[in-house]
Amino acid sequence: MAFMFRAASVAIFLLLPVHAIVAQPASSQGFHSRARLISGGQQGDVWLAGIEITLDQGFKTYWRNPGDSGLPPRFDWAGSENVAGAEIRYPAPDRHEDAAGVAYVYGKKVVLPVLVRAKDGTKPVRLALAAEYGVCKDICIPARADLSLDLTAGGQDRATIAAALAKVPRPQALGAPSDLAVLSVEPMTQSKPAFSVTVRAPEGTKPSLFAEGPENWIVSTSVPDDANRFTVTVEDRPKEAAAAVPLRLTLVAGGQSVETEVSLDANGLPR
């Protein structure tokens, strides 16, 4: 009788869906941090989700571009079900400077909104995420979290995700007539390719500028020469660069943020 019971149990186990056997939790404790998947329900033809990383006091994690030091986050959705795409949006970071250089970071807690598109809108959507992110205080330690979550119409974290989306820099053209704007980009004469970036920021605020080149381009941003002018230097670039290279400039001040794309030539100077 015991043998028959064990045999029946094995048979039931083998009939279970794969995700029921290997399902990961929606949250995971890591090195001085906790990662969690959250859901915000449907909005039009997309599902709203989020990656929430909570950090212990004094620790930080990194933006999509970590700056001079640190580990960029890596997110793999390969194990998800009925997912055509998962687009991560990044709220604007803070600038942190220490002996290791300038880093672009989040502290305390960050929510990265995720816009999820289903392959088939009539079927359930299940997210499975393998996340890798750096957690740093004095030194940087890689953390990993394997998470999963079924997206449902309830979306109990919708307000949290909406608040995070409001912190994502909005796209804006060069020279836009708003109170926060990247106004101009002008080449400079230096030993390395460099250019000055003039910005406009609300009175009484202290703007920060984050510059991102394409893969294998390394760029740095100085503190402002004056209240509204930064120097961006191309520290390194591929020997055979394209004739037109996109550079993304993220400007942050007074709780607002915008994102402006400009074009560089193969020598790293504005076109």
C-alpha positions, 0 to 999 in steps of 0.5 A: 500500500505504501508503495502504491501511495508513493507511486501515485504521488510521483505520478501527480508530481510529474503531471504538475506544470513546470512553473508549479514545480520550480516557481520562484517567490515574488521577493528574495532577500539578498546581500543587504537588500531585498528584491521584489516583483510587484504588479500594477494591473493592466493599462491599455494593452500593457501590464504594469509591473515593477522591480523593487529593490530595498537597501539597508541603511547606508547601502546603494545600488546602481543605475543602468549606467553605473558611472566610473565604478560599480556594477550595472544591473542585469535582468533576464526574463527568459523564463517568463510565460506569454510575454512578448516583451518587458521594457524596463524604465529607469527613474533618474539616479543620484550622483555619488562621488568618493575615492573610487570616482563618480557613480550613478546610484539609487539609495534606500529603495528604488522601483524600476517600472516594467511595461509588459506586453503579452503574446496572447492577450487572452491568456495569463501572463507570468513573469520570471526574472533572474536579476543581478545588481550591485550592492555597495557601501565601502565595496561593491558586492553582486547580489542575485534574485530569482523571482516570479509573479503572475500578473493579475487584474487587481494590481495592488501596487499600481500607485507605487508603480505610477509614482516610479513612472513619474520619476522617469526622465521624459524625452525632450528635444535639444533647446526645448522652451521648458524650465528644465532643458538641455539648451546647447552642446558646443565642442571644446578644445582639449587633449580629449574630445570634449564639449560643453553642455549648457542647460536651464534649470529652475531657479534655486535648484542644483542640476545634475547631468548624466551622459551615456554613450553607446557600447564601448564609449566611455564618457564622463561629466564634470561638476558644473563650470557655473550654475548651468554649464557642464563639461562632457569628455569622451574618455575612450571610444572604438577606433572605428566609430560610426559617422553618427553616434547617439549620446543620451543626456539626462538632466535632473533638478528640483525633482524633475528630469528630462532626457535629450539625445544628441549626435556625435561624430566619429571623433566624439564631437557634436555634429 
